[in-house]
């Protein structure tokens, strides 16, 4: 049975960027698109946002087979069940009311923290326009010591499909600073040695995927600073970011912080 891309929508216009993003990915991956709206079980929900969103997707990408589905229940649980065998689930990234980003208890947080498939969280509003001439770029947040295989593979495959450059980034805490001004040279030497070590680990960690995806151009980088702010800054300069998730116990603190403030779509890939 052919997999599908599931995109969840609500009654707000903020779902539209997620629908547009999912439709473009459906074209690249040659997959059908299933637009899902989960209505509350108690009481009417007269608008048909799934039908409107399906029409939007079909209009943007007429070659994609689009299905609209209306379900009832608790949105997080329903979307987890619907996306159990999906290629990916795509959701708008927004908070309640006028708040943006990921909020505690939100559907996006529930699904991204427990789904069996990759979950892509798309910020509300227009995507930042890349500088003229800059090609599509994928960023993979990689732990140089313990890379998340699923996330790295998803990032390489996404870069392959888009003909994009893959930026593999290790962001980790810097070594402890020396105590006094006289020790600045020692601190700088420690920082340089740590960066060189992590870059070597990153290069070795990525060798299997470089061999599997020889056409993908890869740029490796190490940033020794607080990981979440470093990744949030990087999100302003790429088109999609990929992070791993260990187990089904929810998003880790770094992924959660990034999801709250990312400027680009964020793909959360389970181990």
N, C-alpha and C positions, 0 to 999 in steps of 0.2 A: 504494500500500500504506500502510495506516494505521500511524503510528509507535506505539511502546510506551514505557513507562517501565520500565527495567530496575532491579531492586533486588537487590544481591548479599548473600547471607547465609552465615554460617558456623554452627558447631554451638553457639555460645554464645548466651545470652539477650540479649547486648548488641546483637544484630542487630535486636531487636524495635522499638526506636524508629525505626530506618530504615525498616522495613516499614510501620509505622503512618504515618509521614510520607509515604512514597511512595504509599500507598493514598489518603490524603486529596488529594494532588496529582492523582492519576489521576481522581478524581471531578471536581475543578475543571476539569481540562483535557480531560475526556471521552476518556481514553485507556485502553487495556488495560494491565495490569500483568504483567510477566514476572519471577517470582522465580527467581533463579539461585543454585545452590550448586555450587562447583567443588571436586570431590573429588581427592585426590592420585592420580596415575596408578599408583603402585606400592603395592598393598595395599588391603584392604577398608576401606570407610567406611560402616559399617552404618547409623548413624542417617540419617534423611531430613529434614534441617532445612528443605529447600525446601518439602516438603509441609506441615510444621507452620507455616511462615511464610505459605504461600499460604492455609491455613485461617484464620490470624489476620487476614490482609488481607480475605478474603471476609467474615469475621464482622464486621469493623469497617465495611466499605464494600460491602454486598451488591450494589450496582448496578454494581460494577466487574468487568469480565471479567478473571479471574486465571488465569495459566498458571504451572506450576512446572516447572523444567528442572534436570536434574542433568548436569553436564559434568565432564570430567576434564582435568587439565593444570596448568600454573602459573597461579594465580588471576588475577594482574594481566594477563597476556597474553590469557587466555580472556575476561575481562570487557571488555577493550578491543575484542576482536573482536566479542563479542556486542552491545556497545553502539555499534558503528560507525554504525548508522543509527537509533539510538534518539533519542527526544525528550530524554531525560536518563538518567543512571545515578545511582542512589542507593546509598550505602554507609554502614555504621556507622563512626564515627570512634573508634577505640580503638587502643591499643598492645598489645603482647604481655603475657600474664599479667594483672596487676592495673593495669598502666599505662594511662593514658588519653591521648587526643590522638594526634597523628600522629607516627609513628616512622620513622627512616630505613629504607628498603627495604620498608615495609609496603605491602600491596595498595592501600590507600586512596591512599597517596602516588603509587604507580606509575600508577594509573588517573587520578587528578586531574591529574597532570602531563603526560599524553599523550593523553587522550581527545579525540575529534572532537566530542563532544556535551557539554553542561553536566554537571558532576558535582557532586552535592550530598552533602556529608559531614555526617552527623547524629551529634552527641555521644551517648555512652552515658548511660543514666539518664534520669530524667524531665526534661522540658523545664522551665525556670524559668517559674513562673506569672506572667503579666503582672498589673499592678495592676487591680483591678476597674474595669471601664468603659473600659479602654484598648483602642482598636481594634488590629487586626493591623497590624504595621509591617514594611516592607521597607527595608533599608539597602543602598545602592549605594555602594561605594568608587570614587570617580571621580577620575581624574587630570585636573585642570582644563585643563592644557596639551595633553594628548593622550588624550582619553577612549577607552576600549575599547568600540567600537560594539556588539559582541555582548553584552557584560556589561550595558551600559546598557539595551539593548533588552530583554534577559531580565528585568532588574529592573523596568522599567516594565510589561511584560506580566504579571509575577507580581503586582505591585501592583494592576493592573486586574482580574485574576481574583479576587483576594481582597477587592476593594473597599477596599484598604488605602492608607494614606499611604506615600509614598516619601520616605525621608530620603536625600538625595544629599550625601555627605560627601567633601570633599577634606581629606586629612590629609598634611601635608608638613612638612619641617624648618623651624624658625623662622629669621629672619635672625640674623646674628651679633650677640651682645650687645656693647654698648660696654664699654670696659675698666674704667672707674672708677665709683664711686657718683655722681659729679657728672654722669655721662652717662646716668643712668637715664631721664631724659625723652627723650633721643635714642633710646634703645633702644625705649621704648614707642611713640614715633612711627614708628619703622621697622616695628615689629610691626603696628601698626594699618594702615599703608600697604600692607604685604605682604598682610595679611588682606583688605583691600578689593580689592586687585588680583586675588587668587585668587578671591574671590567673584564679581567681574565676569566672569572667565574661565569660571567654573563655570556662571553664568547663561547666557552665550552658548553654551557647549558643549551645554547641555541643551535649547536652543530647538527643534531638530528633533524631539525625543522628546515635548516638551510639546505640539507641534502634532499629532504622530501619536497621542498618548494624552491627549486633552483632559480626560477624566474623572478622570485620576489627580491627586490632590493631592500637591504636591511641596514639601518643605521643604529648602532649601539651607543648608549649613553648611560652615565652614572651621575646621579645628583645626591650628594651627601647633605641632606637636610630633612626636616620633618616631612614624611612621605605625603600626607594628605595635601598640604599647601602646594607642594611641588607638583603633584598630579593635577590639582585644580588650575594652577598656572599653565601647565602644558595643555589643558583642555581647550584653551583659547586659540591654539595654533594647529589643531588637527581636526579631522572630520569625524572620527569615532575613536573612543578609547575602550580598551578591553582589560578587564580585571578578573581575577579568579575568585572563587568562593569555595571554602572548605566545608564539606558536609551540608546538612540542611537545617542548621541551627540559626540561620539568619545571616545578615550581612556583618562582616567584621567592621571594626571601628574605622579603618581607613576607607573601605568601600562606601560605608555609610556617609562619612564626611564628604567624600568626593561627589556622591550622588546628590547631596544637598546643594552643591554649588557648581557642578560641572557646566561648562559652556557648550559642550558637544554631546551627542548621544553616547551613553555609557552602556557597554555590553558587560553583563555580569554572568560569568560562565561557571557552572558547577564543576567540581572535581569529578 
